[in-house]
């Protein structure tokens, strides 16, 4: 079986392997760049192992630490 799949093929393979992935979520992850893809005409091609890496959080997960902006000194404003 090929590892480069269209979105419907990716969903079919994921579901056959017991992964609960919705079409909406997969398309959103592709659109945001969380899962890399290539366009071939109007079709997006997904490298299936990239989806598995994303779902298993091999890159550390998608929760990034929040960086507080540097505020500098605060100013008191009178009435």
C-alpha distance (Angstrom), angle and dihedral (degrees) to the residues before:
residue distance angle dihedral
X1 . . .
X2 3.78 . .
X3 3.80 120.4 .
X4 3.84 94.3 -148.0
X5 3.79 106.8 80.3
X6 3.78 142.0 165.7
X7 3.80 117.7 -115.4
X8 3.84 94.6 -96.8
X9 3.82 90.6 46.9
X10 3.82 90.6 48.0
X11 3.80 91.0 51.6
X12 3.80 92.1 47.6
X13 3.80 92.4 50.7
X14 3.81 93.4 44.7
X15 3.80 91.9 50.8
X16 3.81 91.8 46.5
X17 3.82 87.7 54.6
X18 3.80 91.8 49.4
X19 3.80 98.9 -104.6
X20 3.81 112.6 141.3
X21 3.82 99.7 -140.4
X22 3.79 120.5 154.6
X23 3.79 123.2 -148.3
X24 3.80 90.2 -123.1
X25 3.81 92.6 54.6
X26 3.80 93.6 45.7
X27 3.81 92.3 50.4
X28 3.82 91.1 47.2
X29 3.82 92.1 50.1
X30 3.80 89.5 50.4
X31 3.81 92.6 46.9
X32 3.82 93.2 50.3
X33 3.81 92.1 46.0
X34 3.80 95.1 -115.5
X35 3.80 87.7 125.1
X36 3.80 115.5 34.1
X37 3.79 118.3 -128.5
X38 3.79 141.2 169.8
X39 3.77 126.1 -137.4
X40 3.79 119.2 -130.0
X41 3.77 104.0 -175.3
X42 3.79 105.6 -54.8
X43 3.80 94.3 -19.7
X44 3.78 126.4 92.0
X45 3.79 114.7 -141.5
X46 3.79 117.8 -150.4
X47 3.78 127.1 -162.9
X48 3.82 100.2 -133.4
X49 3.83 96.4 -147.3
X50 3.84 87.4 58.0
X51 3.82 88.9 59.3
X52 3.81 90.5 49.8
X53 3.83 91.1 49.2
X54 3.82 89.5 50.3
X55 3.81 94.2 48.6
X56 3.80 93.8 46.7
X57 3.83 91.3 48.2
X58 3.79 93.7 -127.2
X59 3.81 88.3 159.4
X60 3.79 92.1 56.2
X61 3.79 99.7 -88.6
X62 3.75 132.6 -81.7
X63 3.80 98.2 -83.8
X64 3.78 105.5 102.1
X65 3.80 122.1 -169.3
X66 3.78 113.4 -102.6
X67 3.78 114.5 -112.0
X68 3.80 111.4 -148.7
X69 3.80 112.8 -139.1
X70 3.77 117.4 -113.9
X71 3.81 103.7 -104.6
X72 3.77 102.1 -179.7
X73 3.79 121.7 -156.5
X74 3.81 116.5 -14.6
X75 3.76 120.7 -126.6
X76 3.81 124.0 -143.2
X77 3.78 111.7 -134.9
X78 3.81 116.4 -153.4
X79 3.78 126.8 -148.6
